[in-house]
Each structure stands twice: as structure tokens, then as C-alpha cells.
Amino acid sequence: MTHAPPPASALERYLAFAFAGADLLVEVDEADRIVFAEGAFQARFGEGAAHFTGAPLTRLVAADQQHQLAGAMAMLRSRGRLSPTQLRLADRARTPAMLAGLSRPGRSAALTFGPVPEGFARDRAGQRPGDMLRAIEARLRARASGALTVVEVNAAATDQATLANTVLEALATLAPGALPDQLEAGRFGVLTDAAPGIDAARAHVQQALVTQGIAADSVSISDIALDQGGLTPAQAVRAIRFAIGRFAAQGQQGLAQLGDASTLSGLIAGATQRAAGLRAAIKAGRFSLVFQPIVGLADRKLHHHEALLRPDASEAASPAEFVAMAEAVGLAEELDLAVAAAASEALGHAPHAAVAVNVSGHSLESPRFLENLVQLCRARGKQRHRLMFELTETAEIGRPEIVEKALALLREAGHQVSLDDFGAGQAGFGYLQRFAVDFVKIDGLYVRNALESPRERTILASIIDLAHALNSRVVAEQVETEAQAAMLSALHVECAQGWLFGRPTSSLAGE
């Protein structure tokens, strides 16, 4: 059911507010459907404002920015207002815009989209780290075409910040609408509508390096076409995450070891060949757990530990790659269950400890996995509350309604649940809106940036306020200094995790 436009007097007030510095004004109902629109719609979208009445608000925002829009609307509904938030419009130019708003009685809200003040954007393209991956995933879910070009530059004698700025600038001008990102020191990726060609891309990057006086020992480039073949969107997303993780960790050499890495289906085929060995490693327990403390900020006392997976050296894989490989070949359930079993066994030797185990949304979508997990937890008897779970964003959740029920079942059984790495993945705000959790773990990037920028601190404070408004406590990750701890305490963060409070250890003994 939609609402009628507000009376003329109210319209005048909203218009005065909006066009003091905004291009677009919309009013949305409680379902975030547009019930009133005014402004430069024709100039931006090629259609007048009237064409947008009755459309979902998401129609105005670029596909890869939907997670930011969801978070902004959650903030608005929670607090009654929305401070200016940067995102990109769904017009051809992907225009950067500042979204602000006020909620109105009846859960409707008035929103303005205004220009981004000069100097406000994070960088030349106005993007956040990770925008490239989010844009790729949005294309894969929409079954749209595109290409990922990955670039490795070996220039050891060069300042890495200068190198990164030079390469990112070059990749941003490689093709119209190109979206670059740095994946690791000396390793970059860029999303384009079509592969620019390896020779052309190499020449473009090399010319930029020469212009800046950077002597590169080598520039290695390869393309991955985003054609999904017979893969589902969820499988394609897992494949690209696995490929990007492998490239970030091992460069072009690691990517080449996967076999045909020129397409997503080729990546999956190469990974599948390793599936038998990976399944055997999981079954044989060729991994170990280390435990990092999470403490209460008020008293610095231990609250619980997080269990972190460490593959055996014989597996020749980093923890992130080991997990990504399991997800890519459909072994996430087996790995998550094996880790939960190992953590449960560790609890048996530490009767006063509590341990949180990572579990992917992909696993929780499986009724069989949930049944096995519940059975494992029951073995702890009345002590099962000491086993906690952290919902990770490493895998796309295709059926959130099933995960919602699974989390509710775990909480009813006495297990506390956390939303892990909030802000680092694709659907953090969407998950927080939908899933009731006991803790929200804020990604360490927010913690580091908040000390350097008042604007970033405002963003962090808003996230904390939102989590508290939804009856969740907050854990801050990667806390390494007393200055960070003091700032987080002032922002009413309950718990923290990081080297300031302890590094991962191999035993829970003595807890």
C-alpha cells in the first residue's frame, strides 16, 4: 500500500530543504517504494520524475552500491535521520551522490540526493576498497558480462604507495567505466565491460610507470572472463572470490596453477580436480585451531576466544585460501562441521572457556549441515552455551530466510551468535537488518580509519549505534593500540579483539 503525496505545505518545506543543495528529492513509504519524486530526474536518468513514482528506491542506485543503500536505510529507520552518505546513482555515468534523509510519521521518509562536495571522495574514483569485488559479484548475480584483469607489478625498489597510486590511476583510464582496486602490495585488479587485451593493458600500465619514473622489473597481466557457463550465480561468486584470493596471496603463478584461469568455469574445473585431496585433508583433520582472546573493554577480562583455522604446512595453502577452496568445490559444510567438532573437543579440556567458531552462510542454508551441527552441540550437554558461532560473509547467502531460521534455532539452543567482519563484505547491512544476533563484529578497517578521520569516526559511531538499536553488542576487531581501545570505549563498544589483548595461541589450557 502506498501513501498519497504529502500536502502542499509539507512539500514546500521538503523542497526548500532538498534544493538548497540537492539534485533529487524522493519520499518513500515503509517498503522503500517511491511515492513522490522531484528534481533532475530527466537529466540524470533520461526519464521524468513521474516515471519513478511507485518504483523501488533501489532503482535510483547503482547495482554494486545496493549494500550501502540498505545500510543507509537501516540507519535512517533506526535513528530517524541519515547523515550524508556517499554512493553512486544508477545513471549511465554512475554519478557520485550524497544521500541524506529524515524519517516521517508512519515510517515514510524523505530523502535527498545531492552533489559530492569537492575533496570529499575517498580517491579519484570515489570508491571504497572492495568496490571492485562488490561490483563483480553484482554482475554475476545479474548474469551480466564483464572481465576481470589482474596485474602484478614487481618494482621492489619503489615506494609502494607511489606504485599503487600510479597503477590504480592507469587502470582507471584503461577503459570507460573501469573499476580498479589494489588486492595486495604490487597486485591489482580492474573490472571492465570487456577484456582490454593483455598486450594493450601491459603497454598502458608500463607507460604510466615510465611517466612516473618507476622502473618495474616485470608487469604480468591476465584476464578472467566473467562468463558463467553452467555455473549458478552463487557458484560463480565463490569462484571469483577464490581466484582473487589466490592471486592476492600468490600472484600470477598461483593463478596459473589452477589450470585454465581465463574463465570462471575453468577455475571451478581446476579447483574440482583438487577436491578429492581437500576432502581427505578435512576428513583426516590436517588442520589445527588457534585461539585468540576477545575481552571486555570495560574491565579487560576475557569474554571468550575465537577459533581460527590453520591448515597443515603440507596443504601449501593459507587459511583464507583453504576456506575459499572448500567453498568453491562445495566442501564448506564438511569444513565448518570439522572445525566445530575440533573446537568442541578443545572445550572439553578447558571447562571454563567459551569459543566462537566461524560458520558460513552457505553451510547454514543446508538442513543436513544444521542437523549435524545441532547433534554435535548436544554432546556438550548443559555446557553447550560455551560454543558460540560467527556468521561469515565469505559465501553468498542465496536463501536468507533459511539462514534466519537456523540462527534462531542455534540461539534458542543456548548458543550466542555473532555477525563477523561487519562492513568488509557484500551484505553486512542487509544481514544486520534481517538476522537477530548477539554480537556485531566490526571489521578492523573501520577501527584504524576512525583514529585518522573525524568523518570515519562518525561512520563507526553510526554503525555502533545501529547495532545497539537492534539489541546487539559490539566487538571491534584488530585493536592494536591503547589509543584505539580508548576511542572504542568512548563509543560504547563492549568487547575488543586484537594483538593489544593477545595473539592467537594453540591452547585453551588454563582458562
Buried (B, 14 or more C-beta within 10 A) or exposed (E): EBBEBBEEEBBEEBBEBBBEEBBBBBBBBBEBBBBBBBBBBEEBBEEEBEBBBEBEBBEBBBBBBBBBBBBBBBBBBBBEEBBBBBBBBBBEEBBBBBBBBBBBEEEBBBBBBBEBEEEEEEEEBBBBEBBBBBBBBBBBBEEEEBBBBBBBBEBEEBEEEEBBBBBBBBBBEBBEEBBBBBBBEBBBBBBBBEBBBBEBBBEBBBEBBEEBEBEBEEBBBBBBBBBBEEBBBBBBBBBBBBBBBBBBBBBBEBBBEBBEBBBBBBBBBBBBEBBEEBBEBBEEEBBEBBBBBBBBBEEEEBBBBBBBBBBBEEBEBBBBBBBBBBBBBBBBBBBBBBBBBBBBEBBEEBEEBBBBBBBBBBBBBBEEBBEBBBEBBEEBEEBBEBBBBBBBBBBBBBBBEBBBBBBEBBBEBBBBBBBBBBBBBBBBBBBBBBBBBBBBBBBBBBBBBBBEEEBBBEBBBBBBBBBBEBEBBBBBBBBBBEEBBEBBBEBBBBBBBBEBBBEBEEEBEEB
